[in-house]
Amino acid sequence: MELVSAADAARMDEIYRYQRFIYDVTRRYYLLGRTELIRGLKPPKEARVLEVGCGTAWNLIRASRCYPDCRLYGIDISTEMLQSAGRAIDRAGLRDRISLAVGDATEFDPHKTFGIPQFDCVFVSYAVSMIPDWTRVLGAAERVLSPTGRIHLVDFGQCDRLPKVFRQLLFAWLARFSVTPRQNIESHLAEFARESGFNLEFRQLYRGYAVRAALSRA
């Protein structure tokens, strides 16, 4: 599978070569809304569920426990993160239910990657803030979605109702890890929903610290 840029993959590997060993311990304190997203997936029985930008498989492992009848898949551009993800899945005893592959969030083929035609649910957790051309992720998700499938997303918001100094410090710190909370994400999602025939549910969480969205077929 071709990546948008080999440089993107190298950049992610460089960021996470060592961060991956402490990723889950540290990120649990500021990647807020992930548990709520997983609970809100509610895929049909025996659904195929894909996480785009699966990282260490923290979300996939928890989703597999919430939905034991589903088969889960994860792609990530970073081979470093996928190494940690594979070990975590093995420790959880879930190798028979979770499949991983190197993949580009903006362009992937489920048949070539996993040998299946499409997914019933696609979710993206704190990845669009790291993908330069993040709007392409939505189109890629739509292309691999079943006719009744849903897309779920959680990521950083603009911290609109939090102190300005907190926002400045948070955004400066996130920038060190190539993370950029997306401005006008609600309007971008609304436009995508209109053009693609989805219904959009959008919520701000924790006074705008995070945002959560669900796109379902109209």
N, C-alpha and C positions, 0 to 999 in steps of 0.2 A: 504494500500500500504506500502510495506516495504521500509525503508530508508537504504541507504548504511551504515549509522552509526547513532545511537541515539545521539552520542557525537557530530556529525556534526550539527544536528538540535539544540542541546542545545547551541553549540558554537555560531551559528547564532542568536539564541534568546537572548543570553547574549549581543552580540554586538549591537543588534538593539532594545533592550527593551526600551531604552530611546532615542537612535539616531533616531528612526522612527518618532518622533514628530518634528524633525527639518530636516529630510532627504531631502525632496524636496526643501526646502529653501536653504540649503547649497550645495547640489550636483549639482544644476543647473549651478554652476560656474566652475565645473571641470569635470563633466561627459559629455564631448563634443562629438558631432556627433550623439546624439540620435535623434534629429529632422531630420537630413539627413537620418538616417536609416529608420525612419518611412515613410518619403516621398518616399523612394526607395522600400518599400515593394511591392506596386502596386499589391495587390492580385486580383484574378478574382472576378467577381460579386458573391455575396453570399458565399464567401470563409469562411473557418474555419481557424482562425489565432491563433496560440499559442505563448505566451511568456514564455520562460523558465527562472525562477528566476525573477518573475514579481515585487517583492518588494512592493512598495506602490501603484502600478498600474498607475504611472505617464505616462508610455509609452502606456499602454492599453487604457487609457482614450483619449489620443491624437490620437492614431490610430483609435479608434472608430469614432472620428469626421472626420478624413480624409477619412475613408472608411465606410460610413453609411450603406452600404448593407451587410457588413460582420458581422459574429459572432465571438467574441473574447473570448479567454480562457487564464488563467494564473495559473502557479504553482509556489510554493515557498516552501522551506524547513522550513522557519521560520514562525511559527504561529503568532509571534508578528507582523511581517511585514504584514501578511495577514489581521490582524485586522485593521490596518491602511488602507490597500487597500480596504477592504470592505466598510469602512466609506467613503472613497473618491469616490468610485463608486456610493454609495447611494446619496452623495451630488450632483454628476453630473447627477443623474437621469438615470443611465445606467445599472441598475441591470438586466434589461431584455435582454441586449446585451453582457454583460461581465460576465463570470463564473470563479470562483476561487476555488482552491483546494490545500491542502498540497500535495506536490509531490517532489520527488527526481529527480534532473536534469539528473542524469546518468542512471535512470531506471524508466520508468513510462508507464502505460497502459492507453491509452485514453478511451478505452471502460469501464474499471473499474472506472476510475476517472470521466469521463464526459458523458459516455454512447454513445460515437461516435467512429467510427473505425479509423479515421486518420485526419490529418490536411493538408490544402493546402499550408500553410506557417508557418514556425517556426522561431522565432527570439530570440536572446540572447543578452542582453544589459548589459555590465559591470558585467557579472556573471562568465565568465570562469576564470577571475583573482582571484576569491574567492573559486573556486572549486578545491580541491587538485588533483583529477584525472580528469582534465578538458577534456581530449581527449575523454573520454567516453560520454560526452555530445553530441558530433557529431554523434556517433553511435546511441544513444538513439533518437536523432532528426530524423535521417534517417529512423529508424524503424517505426516511427509514421507518416511519410510523404506520401502523395499521390504520384502516379507515375509521375505527372507533378509538384510536389511541389518544393518549394525553401526554403533554409536555409539562414538567414541573421544574421550577427554578428557585434557588435561594442564593442571595449574594449580599455584598455590602450595599447599603443605601448611602444617602448624602448626609445623614446625621442632622437633618433639618431642625429637629426639636431638641438637640443636645447643645451644650455650651460650645461656642465658637472655638475656644482654645482646645477643647477636646478633639473637635473635628480636625483642626490643623495638625495637632500632634499625631493623631491616628493616621491621617493621610500621608504625612511625612514618613512615618514608620513603615506603612504598607508599601510605599514607593521603593523602599530598600529591597523589597522582594518582588519587584515588578508587578505590583498589584495596584490597579487603578479603579476605584469605584466608579461605575458608569453613570454619567449625568443623563437625565431625561430617559432613564430606562423604562419608565412606565409608558411614555409616549411612543418609544420605539416598539415596545411589545404590543401596544394597542394598534399601531399601524400594521405590524406583522399579522395580528389577529384578523384585522379587517381584510387584508389582501389574501389571506390563506384560508379564510372561512372558519376561524376558531372563535370560541368565546373566551374572554380573558377574565380571570379573577386575580386581583392584585391587592396586596396588603403591605403596609409598612409595619415593621416590627421594632420594638424597643426604641420608640421615639425616633424612628428613621435610621437607626443603626444598621438595620438589615431590611431587605425586601424579599417578599415571597410571591411567586406567581404560578398560576396553573392555566394551561391552555387546553381546552377541550373542543372537539368538533361541534360546530354550530348545528 
